[in-house]
């Protein structure tokens, strides 16, 4: 999966893609907040953008 940067919402930190309803996409800011809170059971994987 490669994300088109021009189509990503700039006002959201967390969202789902229409064609991939089981995938939740988040911003780096959201990832950092989860890490600061030491949340268990959440894994993050970077997605490439074009």
Backbone bond lengths (Angstrom), bond angles and torsions (degrees), N, CA, C in turn:
res aa  C-N    CA-C-N  psi(-1)  N-CA   C-N-CA  omega(-1)  CA-C   N-CA-C  phi
1 X - - - 1.445 - - 1.533 107.44 -
2 X 1.320 116.35 129.59 1.466 123.00 175.24 1.523 107.39 -123.43
3 X 1.322 116.39 126.89 1.463 121.02 -178.94 1.521 110.62 -88.26
4 X 1.307 116.48 140.52 1.462 122.54 173.77 1.527 107.17 -88.33
5 X 1.319 117.17 108.69 1.466 122.41 -174.08 1.525 112.50 -56.66
6 X 1.320 117.85 -31.17 1.467 120.21 -177.23 1.530 112.69 -72.18
7 X 1.332 117.63 -14.90 1.467 120.32 -178.72 1.528 113.36 -102.03
8 X 1.317 117.64 -1.61 1.465 120.46 -177.78 1.522 110.91 -79.90
9 X 1.326 117.24 137.50 1.470 119.88 179.19 1.532 110.37 -69.70
10 X 1.313 117.10 129.70 1.469 120.50 -178.55 1.523 112.16 -86.12
11 X 1.315 117.92 -14.26 1.463 121.42 -176.82 1.535 113.24 -96.82
12 X 1.331 118.02 2.17 1.467 121.86 -179.02 1.524 110.57 -119.80
13 X 1.324 117.03 145.49 1.460 121.97 174.89 1.523 112.15 -102.65
14 X 1.341 116.75 -11.32 1.454 121.70 -176.58 1.523 108.76 -149.33
15 X 1.337 117.69 130.01 1.459 120.56 -179.99 1.522 109.89 -161.54
16 X 1.322 115.94 165.37 1.467 122.88 175.35 1.524 109.06 -108.18
17 X 1.313 115.16 151.57 1.458 120.85 174.83 1.522 108.73 -91.32
18 X 1.307 116.65 141.40 1.464 121.25 -177.00 1.525 112.29 -57.84
19 X 1.330 117.57 -41.97 1.463 121.46 -176.33 1.532 113.60 -85.64
20 X 1.321 117.59 -8.62 1.465 122.08 -178.35 1.527 108.73 -132.46
21 X 1.320 116.84 71.02 1.470 120.76 -172.24 1.525 113.41 -65.83
22 X 1.332 117.61 -19.65 1.464 119.28 178.83 1.521 112.49 -89.48
23 X 1.321 117.27 -3.37 1.465 121.94 179.01 1.517 109.54 -103.46
24 X 1.310 116.24 127.89 1.460 121.52 176.20 1.523 107.48 -107.31
25 X 1.306 116.72 126.37 1.463 122.70 -178.52 1.522 108.07 -104.52
26 X 1.314 116.08 137.11 1.465 119.38 179.30 1.523 109.95 -138.81
27 X 1.307 114.66 165.73 1.462 121.31 179.29 1.528 110.19 -86.35
28 X 1.310 115.08 164.93 1.461 120.86 175.17 1.529 110.35 -59.88
29 X 1.315 116.58 -35.34 1.464 120.81 177.96 1.531 110.63 -60.25
30 X 1.327 117.56 -41.13 1.465 121.64 178.03 1.528 110.59 -65.40
31 X 1.323 116.71 -42.54 1.468 121.30 178.45 1.526 110.12 -59.21
32 X 1.324 116.65 -47.09 1.466 120.33 -179.61 1.528 111.53 -61.83
33 X 1.320 117.68 -39.68 1.467 120.90 178.30 1.529 110.73 -63.38
34 X 1.321 117.86 -42.62 1.467 121.32 178.44 1.521 111.00 -63.68
35 X 1.318 116.68 -39.63 1.469 119.99 178.62 1.521 111.48 -67.12
36 X 1.327 117.51 -39.50 1.468 120.19 177.36 1.526 111.33 -62.58
37 X 1.334 116.56 -34.18 1.465 121.57 -179.93 1.533 113.01 -83.66
38 X 1.338 116.47 -3.17 1.471 122.12 -179.99 1.526 112.17 54.26
39 X 1.322 116.96 46.07 1.467 120.96 -179.79 1.530 110.69 -72.04
40 X 1.322 116.53 134.54 1.465 122.48 177.35 1.521 110.03 -94.51
41 X 1.331 116.37 155.14 1.450 121.31 174.22 1.515 115.14 79.40
42 X 1.319 116.78 11.10 1.464 120.66 179.69 1.521 107.57 -119.42
43 X 1.327 116.77 129.26 1.466 119.77 176.01 1.521 108.89 -122.18
44 X 1.312 115.09 146.53 1.462 121.51 -177.97 1.520 109.42 -123.20
45 X 1.323 115.24 139.97 1.459 121.71 178.50 1.523 107.73 -135.05
46 X 1.324 117.86 127.68 1.466 119.27 -179.51 1.532 111.54 -66.60
47 X 1.317 115.47 145.01 1.464 121.94 176.18 1.522 108.73 -114.30
48 X 1.320 117.26 137.31 1.466 119.21 177.51 1.530 111.05 -72.22
49 X 1.332 114.96 148.83 1.470 121.41 177.07 1.516 108.53 -125.70
50 X 1.321 114.62 151.78 1.468 119.38 175.60 1.495 109.40 -118.46
